[in-house]
Amino acid sequence: MIKEYILQVNGKEITLGPNTWIMGVLNVTPDSFSDGGQYSDKNKAIERGLRLIKEGSDIIDIGGESTRPGSEPIPAEEEIRRVIPVIKALREKTETLISVDTTKSEVARAALDAGAAIINDISSLRFDPRMAPLAAERGVPVILMHMKGMPKTMQVDPYYEDVLREVKSFLEERINEAQAAGIKRESIIIDPGIGFGKRLEDNLALINKLHVLGELDRPILIGTSRKSFIGSILDLPPRERLEGTIASSILSVAHGAHILRVHDVAAIKRAVLVAEAIMNETNLIGSMREKEEKKRSYAL
């Protein structure tokens, strides 16, 4: 049974676990590795966000800067221009949680003002010294991810003596730094950073032994969706990696993931529901019996 965690979001308590949360990816960029350019138009991005919600997203993660291997950083002004209109429009149309995928405090502040409720920072608050104070000031959840190097160079011969030990140590340090900056421990989510400065064997080990990161006692987000390690195994391009994404997502859940960050929300949601029914058969049977009892009592 996956451990439950309570997060404070917008003054409300949300529970992570035992049911898996689905975070839908919405890249409003021209150059993301899988869907770059598809949703760089505001109206298309809004339409896509609403579709992700209809398909079952619990969170919409909106990013305006590509962090694919080899990508170049862009100015905060451009990132704001891309993401803020989309966040505002979605906030007006839905109550679904929105996270902003950024390493810049200026972008994060504008996104929070526009209606975002979570900061997803692939740098674990390292790239911008103002990010941690902002998160502490606003009291919002933060996602701290492990990454070796910078997006531009992270896949240039990455190497680990012991990837599990090193990723765990890094995340533990970032949790402590976040708390020292005034961020509540209860507001921290961790992410091992699949594909960010990792070799194939590193990604496989992190997924297969994800429970080791559970020892940090924080909810775990994992993003395997359409990643290159799946392509390496199947020899397929990003758009043809759905089956690999499903397999890696289900195994991530089985090993302790609380949130899955994915592009193909409907398919992953369905697969996860079946996996959870199998893993939690006692709870499911009890719930189904309770529903049948209520139906019978209504009939009487």
Secondary structure, DSSP 8 states (H G I E B T S, - for coil): ----EEEEETTEEEEESSS-EEEEEEE--S--TTTTTTT-SHHHHHHHHHHHHHHT-SEEEEESS--STT-----HHHHHHHHHHHHHHHHHH--SEEEEE-S-HHHHHHHHHHT--EEEETTTT-S-TTHHHHHHHHT--EEEE--SS-TTTTTSS---SSHHHHHHHHHHHHHHHHHHTT--GGGEEEE--TTSS--HHHHHHHHHTGGGGGGG-S-BEE--TT-HHHHHHHT--GGG-HHHHHHHHHHHHHTT-SEEEES-HHHHHHHHHHHHHHHTHHHHHHHHHHHHHHHHHHH-
